[in-house]
Amino acid sequence: MARELEKLIDFKMLESDAQKACEGEKLYWIRNDAKMRAATGKPIEYDEFRQIVDAAHLKPLEKKDAIRCGDMKTVWNPFCQRKESYRN
């Protein structure tokens, strides 16, 4: 009987569903705390309030997360001249 039930229940899917539910619950409370902080602070516009709530789950960068600029292959401003051409 127990083996038949194990065949019917997909435990990996059940575990992933529980994991998603826990992450959703955590995000809900993080956003709710941000709403309470924004609502009890100084008066702000709705757009500011929405941005605070939308960014509540983000964490600030640390020193170890520094972005390296030395090996950038993408040209962000194609109209800008390279450093070598400035010297000439």
C-alpha positions as CSV (number, residue, x, y, z in Angstrom):
1,M,0.0,0.0,0.0
2,A,2.8,2.5,0.9
3,R,4.7,1.7,-2.2
4,E,1.6,2.4,-4.3
5,L,1.2,5.8,-2.6
6,E,4.9,6.6,-3.3
7,K,4.3,5.9,-7.0
8,L,1.4,8.3,-7.0
9,I,3.1,11.2,-5.1
10,D,5.9,13.0,-6.8
11,F,8.0,14.1,-3.9
12,K,10.4,16.2,-5.9
13,M,7.5,18.2,-7.3
14,L,6.0,18.5,-3.8
15,E,9.3,19.7,-2.4
16,S,9.8,22.3,-5.2
17,D,6.2,23.6,-4.6
18,A,6.9,23.9,-0.9
19,Q,10.1,25.8,-1.7
20,K,8.3,28.2,-4.0
21,A,5.6,28.8,-1.4
22,C,8.3,29.6,1.3
23,E,10.1,32.0,-1.1
24,G,6.8,33.7,-2.0
25,E,5.9,34.0,1.7
26,K,9.3,35.5,2.5
27,L,8.9,38.0,-0.4
28,Y,5.5,38.9,0.8
29,W,6.7,39.9,4.3
30,I,9.7,41.8,2.9
31,R,7.4,43.8,0.7
32,N,4.9,44.3,3.5
33,D,7.6,45.6,5.8
34,A,8.7,48.1,3.1
35,K,5.1,49.2,2.7
36,M,4.8,49.9,6.5
37,R,8.1,51.8,6.6
38,A,7.1,53.9,3.5
39,A,3.6,54.6,4.9
40,T,4.8,55.7,8.3
41,G,7.6,57.9,7.1
42,K,7.4,61.3,5.5
43,P,4.7,61.9,2.9
44,I,5.8,60.7,-0.5
45,E,4.2,60.4,-3.9
46,Y,2.7,57.1,-5.0
47,D,5.5,56.5,-7.6
48,E,8.1,56.7,-4.9
49,F,6.1,54.4,-2.7
50,R,5.8,51.9,-5.5
51,Q,9.5,52.0,-6.2
52,I,10.3,51.4,-2.5
53,V,8.1,48.4,-2.4
54,D,9.3,47.0,-5.7
55,A,13.0,47.3,-4.6
56,A,12.5,45.9,-1.1
57,H,14.0,42.5,-2.0
58,L,17.2,44.1,-3.4
59,K,20.4,44.1,-1.3
60,P,23.2,46.6,-1.7
61,L,26.5,45.6,-3.4
62,E,29.5,44.8,-1.2
63,K,33.1,45.4,-1.9
64,K,33.6,41.8,-3.2
65,D,30.8,42.4,-5.7
66,A,32.8,45.2,-7.4
67,I,32.3,45.4,-11.2
68,R,35.5,45.2,-13.1
69,C,35.9,47.9,-15.8
70,G,39.2,46.7,-17.3
71,D,37.9,44.0,-19.6
72,M,34.7,45.5,-20.9
73,K,34.1,44.5,-24.5
74,T,30.9,46.4,-25.0
75,V,31.0,50.0,-26.2
76,W,28.5,52.0,-24.3
77,N,28.9,55.2,-26.2
78,P,29.8,54.5,-29.8
79,F,30.2,58.3,-30.5
80,C,32.9,58.7,-27.9
81,Q,36.6,58.4,-29.0
82,R,39.0,56.0,-27.4
83,K,41.6,57.3,-25.0
84,E,44.4,56.8,-27.5
85,S,42.8,59.3,-29.9
86,Y,42.6,61.9,-27.2
87,R,46.4,62.0,-26.9
88,N,46.9,62.6,-30.6
